[in-house]
């Protein structure tokens, strides 16, 4: 019972974070695309990535809330957070500190240890869903 409740809480937290992120980015797709460029992606890759990422985040958020798809969605969330964490870490290692517009226009912060730590916590939540959910 405890592990099921913990997994459910983790699913809900991840879904809220991903939905907020997707909605925030949808409010300003140009900003979402620019964030991808700022993080070092070539424009030809950044444009479609910045365009489709909000929809992917919203899809994963929704799938986390639907019982039969939640385990697969947790894998997707773990993958997304892993890519985001890698991007932040690589930029930090290279001495770059672009703005993280992880939640679009809802919240903008310069990347650093706080953003990296937050992503690691979100990865841990996804791992709990995979192990307990």
C-alpha positions as CSV (number, residue, x, y, z in Angstrom):
1,X,0.0,0.0,0.0
2,X,2.7,2.5,1.0
3,X,4.7,1.9,-2.2
4,X,1.6,2.3,-4.3
5,X,0.8,5.6,-2.6
6,X,4.4,6.8,-3.0
7,X,4.4,5.9,-6.7
8,X,1.1,7.7,-7.1
9,X,2.4,10.9,-5.5
10,X,5.5,10.7,-7.6
11,X,3.4,10.3,-10.8
12,X,1.3,13.3,-9.8
13,X,4.3,15.5,-9.0
14,X,6.0,14.6,-12.3
15,X,2.8,15.2,-14.2
16,X,2.3,18.6,-12.7
17,X,5.9,19.6,-13.4
18,X,5.8,18.4,-17.0
19,X,2.4,19.9,-17.6
20,X,3.6,23.3,-16.2
21,X,6.7,23.1,-18.3
22,X,4.8,22.2,-21.5
23,X,2.2,24.9,-21.0
24,X,4.8,27.5,-20.2
25,X,6.7,26.7,-23.4
26,X,3.5,26.7,-25.5
27,X,2.9,30.3,-24.4
28,X,6.0,31.4,-26.3
29,X,7.3,28.9,-28.8
30,X,9.9,31.3,-30.1
31,X,11.3,31.5,-26.7
32,X,11.3,27.7,-26.4
33,X,13.2,27.5,-29.7
34,X,15.7,30.1,-28.6
35,X,16.4,28.2,-25.4
36,X,17.4,25.2,-27.5
37,X,19.9,27.5,-29.4
38,X,21.1,29.0,-26.1
39,X,21.8,25.5,-24.9
40,X,24.0,24.8,-27.9
41,X,21.8,23.0,-30.4
42,X,22.2,24.1,-34.0
43,X,19.3,26.2,-35.2
44,X,18.1,23.5,-37.7
45,X,17.7,21.1,-34.7
46,X,16.7,23.7,-32.2
47,X,13.6,24.9,-34.1
48,X,11.8,21.5,-34.3
49,X,13.0,20.5,-30.9
50,X,11.7,23.7,-29.3
51,X,8.4,23.3,-31.2
52,X,7.7,19.7,-30.4
53,X,9.1,19.5,-26.8
54,X,6.0,21.2,-25.2
55,X,3.7,18.7,-26.7
56,X,5.9,15.8,-25.7
57,X,6.0,17.1,-22.1
58,X,2.2,17.4,-22.1
59,X,1.8,14.0,-23.5
60,X,4.1,12.4,-20.9
61,X,2.3,14.4,-18.2
62,X,-1.1,13.0,-19.3
63,X,0.3,9.5,-19.7
64,X,1.7,9.6,-16.1
65,X,-1.9,10.1,-14.8
66,X,-3.4,7.2,-16.7
67,X,-2.8,3.9,-14.9
68,X,-2.0,1.6,-17.8
69,X,0.5,4.0,-19.4
70,X,2.1,5.4,-16.3
71,X,5.0,2.9,-16.2
72,X,6.0,3.7,-19.8
73,X,5.4,7.4,-19.2
74,X,7.8,7.2,-16.2
75,X,10.5,5.9,-18.6
76,X,9.8,8.8,-20.9
77,X,10.0,11.2,-18.0
78,X,13.2,9.7,-16.9
79,X,14.6,10.0,-20.4
80,X,13.5,13.6,-20.7
81,X,14.9,14.6,-17.4
82,X,18.1,12.7,-18.2
83,X,18.5,14.7,-21.5
84,X,17.7,17.9,-19.7
85,X,20.2,17.1,-16.9
86,X,22.9,16.2,-19.4
87,X,22.3,19.5,-21.3
88,X,22.6,21.5,-18.1
89,X,25.7,19.6,-16.9
90,X,27.5,19.9,-20.3
91,X,26.8,23.7,-20.4
92,X,28.0,24.1,-16.8
93,X,31.1,22.1,-17.6
94,X,31.8,24.3,-20.6
95,X,31.4,27.4,-18.5
96,X,28.2,28.5,-20.2
97,X,25.2,29.6,-18.1
98,X,22.3,30.1,-20.5
99,X,18.9,30.9,-19.0
100,X,16.8,27.9,-18.3
101,X,13.3,28.5,-19.5
102,X,12.2,25.1,-18.3
103,X,8.8,26.5,-17.6
104,X,8.7,28.8,-20.5
105,X,7.7,32.4,-19.6
106,X,6.4,31.2,-16.3
107,X,9.9,30.9,-14.8
108,X,13.3,31.8,-16.1
109,X,16.5,31.1,-14.2
110,X,20.2,30.9,-15.1
111,X,21.3,27.3,-15.0
112,X,23.4,26.2,-12.1
113,X,23.5,23.6,-9.3
114,X,19.9,24.4,-8.3
115,X,18.5,23.5,-11.8
116,X,20.8,20.4,-11.9
117,X,19.7,19.3,-8.5
118,X,16.0,19.8,-9.3
119,X,16.4,17.7,-12.4
120,X,18.1,14.9,-10.4
121,X,15.2,14.9,-7.9
122,X,12.7,14.6,-10.8
123,X,14.7,11.7,-12.2
124,X,14.5,10.1,-8.8
125,X,10.8,10.5,-8.7
126,X,10.5,8.8,-12.1
127,X,12.7,6.0,-10.8
128,X,10.4,5.5,-7.9
129,X,7.5,5.1,-10.3
130,X,9.4,2.6,-12.3
131,X,10.4,0.6,-9.2
132,X,7.1,0.9,-7.2
133,X,4.5,1.8,-9.7
